[in-house]
Amino acid sequence: MAERDRAIYDRLAPVPEREWNKGAGLDALLEGAREPFVLRGLVADWPLVEAGKRSARDARSYLLGHARDRPFKVSIGAPGHDGRLFYDAEMEMNFRIGTGKLADIFGGIDTAEERGESRTVYLASIDIPSHFDGIDEANSVDLGTRDPLKSIWIGTRTKIAAHNDFPDNLACCAVGRRRFTLFPPSAFRNLYLGPIDNTPAGRVVSMVDFDAPDLAAHPRFVDAMAEAQTVELEPGDAIFIPSMWWHHVEGLADFNILVNYWWRRTPAWLGQPQAALNHAILAIRDLPAEDKAIWREQFDHYVFDNDARVTDHIPETARSILAPLTSETAGRLRAFLLRALSK
């Protein structure tokens, strides 16, 4: 599914577009949303977007004018890298990770542009408040009472394998163009996921090469594509990606900048579901089948069903972590788990 083969993307369903207005209109669209949608022109008035429309160098100069004097983490592909940040044949990463000053990193991009060279340079998920002064204030979205993580993604032409995230995500295309190809949470069985503990960026990814899918090795990918939605974002456009939706992301221009906001619908003091899955693999997956069946019923009883049968027979003041968690009881449970895992 290379850039040259647009017909494949043209056959996919488009991500629905929504009308919006400043202020409460966006908050109302996001409240309780469980399906993705596109907001054209949401951040078109950002100074960063305006700088990028003048030129990629103007966008880089704008960021440099606000960058703090601290190391920036950067992923770099070897010469001839095709922009796909993925595994190599030995299941190691096909890029190296380093740190440097933003001015030096951007200087390398400037030099490559002058020479007409194609390089893969990617600064992924850079925390905006800790790396820049004034960028967040001048380029912001009113998300109401939500308290999001604010990240910026800067790079040349890149392809990021399909993955998902636990928080909700509002992703804003500031410079260049981005193509998003989305799949519902239930599509995971048809995306042929790779290792959980060895990933390009911390989240499990699809092993399917979207440029050249091997349908002999990945036949169910056809079913995934039947559910796919796709969209290309221009500077100023945004997309809402609900929690756990899979998304394959491509930077289509020679230089691209994305700003995204992540927030979760539950309090931050609750645990991460991925940690629970990892622990279940450690403690339950390799048990004998009859023991796993018993634990499946226990999980259904305490976690997935979680109905009145769990607690009605226990005095209300004695239900502890079986009652709805508070920051205090969640803290006690976390401390208990840390002690148990350290043994």
Disulfide bonds with the S-S distance in Angstrom:
none
